[in-house]
Amino acid sequence: MKHLPTAFADLLRCLPLLLLWSANAGQAALSPAPSWEASCQLPSGEAGLRFVSVSGDAYEDDMRVNWRQGGHERDLPLRPGLYHPITANVGGSRQPPGICEGVAAFAVGDALLMLLALDWRPGPARATLLLLDPARNEVLDLREAVADIPECETAACIQVRRAGGGLAVRLMPDNPGAAVAGWLEINASQGKLSTRWLELTD
């Protein structure tokens, strides 16, 4: 059996390795997945989005986004970055049904309107709006960084309602004392997106 001073010296020599292992393990546990998919259910069948980091490290902000439908897959003209899954609070009589799991997506006429969460560190994530024609497998319009998305653990932080010729989205943080933005109205007309801030009663 080693004497206490010798054992203590051995422990000190191993301590940097133990700390490094612990830090790496913790970082791996907190790191976002380098690839993930959002599944969608369209009238014509299943479809979805695929988010893939080119380097295999999501923190390199190099995720590419692909749309898959009917056995075909195409790149979407989105800026490379770190995209996070997002869930909206839908299902009430004034709320449109969601079409996808993992992204907020809704039918607007014959088109599909998607709200994606793009990491914008050190600040909060920002919303990217994508208008897609699934029948022609074509991107109609794209708007990036239209609003901040607060950190949130529940779907209640993103509320969606029908409004005008499109939708109204409200982004609410978990912190009850934090400032809450108004409703962002998103309209899709003739294949083009437009947005404006407005107030709606609850």
N, C-alpha and C positions, 0 to 999 in steps of 0.2 A: 504494500500500500504506500502511495506517495505521501510524503510529508505535506502539510498544509501549504507552506510557502511555494513548493514546487507545483502543486496542483493549481494554486492561484495564478502562478505565472503562466501555466499552460492555458488557463481560461482566458487570461488577458491576450495571449497570442491569437486565440481563436475568435475573440470578440469581434474584430472588424469583419471577419468572414460571416459571422452570424448576423451582424447588423446588415451587411450587404444582401444576404439571402432574404432577410425579413423585408427589406425595402423593395427588392425585386418582386417578392411574392405579393406584397401589398399593392404595388403598381399594376401587376398583372391582373389582380382581382378587380381593380377599379377601371382598367382600360376598357374602352368601348370595343365591341366586336369589329374586326376588320371587314366583315361582310355580313349582310343580313337581307332578308326579303320581306316584302309586304304583299300579301295575297289579296286579290280583288275578285269580286263576283259580278260579272257583267251579264246582261240578258243573253249575250251570245256565248257565254261560257266563262271559264276561269281565265284570269290574267294576273299580272302583278308587276312589281318593281323589284329590281335587284340592285343593291348598293354594294360595291366592291372596292376595297382599297387596293390600288395598283401595287403598292409596296408591301402590303400585308400588315401595315401599322396605321391604324386609323388616325393617329395623331399627326401623321404626315399630311393630312388634309388633301388627300388625293383620291377620294372615293369617286368612282364613275357610276352613273345611274343608267340602268337599262330597263326598257319596257318590254315585257314578254306577253305575247298574245297569239293564240292559234298556232302554236308551234314555231313562231318567229320571235326574234329578239332584236331590238335596235337600240343604239345609243341615244340618249336624250341630250339636248344641247344645254346641259346645266354646268355651272362652274364646278370644277373639282373642289371637294371639301369634305368635312366630317358631317355626315347627315345622321340625325337622331330619329328613332321611332317617335311617333306622336299619336295621341289618341284624343278625339274630341267627344264632348258630352252631347249625344244625340239621342233621339228616340221619342221625344214628346210630340204633341200634335202640331206644334209650330216649328219643329225641328226636322230637317230632312234626314232620311236614313243614310247612314254611312255605307260606302261600297267596299272599302278596303280595310284590312287590319294592318296597323303599323304606320299608316299615313292617314290624314284626314282627307277623304275623297268623296265627292258628291256629284250626282247627275245634274247638269244644268242644260236643259234642252237635250240635244243629241250628243253634247260634249261631256267630258269628265273634268271637273275642277278639283285640283289637288293642292293641298297645303303641306309643304315639306319644311322640316326644321333643320336649318343649316347652322352649324357651330360658328360663333362669331367671337370667340374668346379674345381678350379677357372679358368682354361684355356678354350679355345674354344671347342665346341663339336668335336667329332672325328667320322670318317666314318667307319662303319662296312660293309663289303661285304659279301653277302650271295648268294650262288649258289644253286638253288632249282630245282629238277626234278618234275614238277607238274604231269606228267603222273603216276609216281610211288609214289608221295607224299613223297619225300625223299630229305633230305639235302645232297648235294654232297660235298660242301666245305664251309669253313667259314674263313674269315680273319678279325681281329679286329684291331681298331686303326691304320688304314693304312694312314690316312691323317687328318689334321685339317680342320674343316668346319667353315669358317668365319661367324660372325653374319651378317645377310642379311635379307632385307625385301622384296626382289623380286626374282623371279625365274631366272633372268638373272645372278645371282651370281653362279649358278651351270650349267655349259655348258657341253653338252655331244655330242660326235661325234663317228662315226664308225672308228675303227682303227685296222688293222690287223685281228686277229681272235676274236676280242672283241670290246671294247669301249675305248674311251679316255675321261677322265673327268677333267674339270678345275674348281677350286674353287676360286671365286673372291669375295673379301670383298666389302661392300658398299663404304668404304672410298677410294676415287680415289688416295690418296697419299700413301696408304698401299702397302706393297710388295705383288706381285701376284706370286703364285707358278706356275710351268709349268703344262703341261698336265700329268695326271696319266693314263698310259695305263693299262687296265685291260683285261687280256686274260683268256679264259676258254678253256682248252684242256683236253679231257678225264676225265671230271668231276673234274678237279683241277683248282684253281685260281692262277694266277701269276700277279705281278704288277711291273711296272718300270716307272720312271719319264722320260719324253722326251719333246722335243720342237716341236710344230706344228705351221705353219704359219696360220694366221687368214683367 
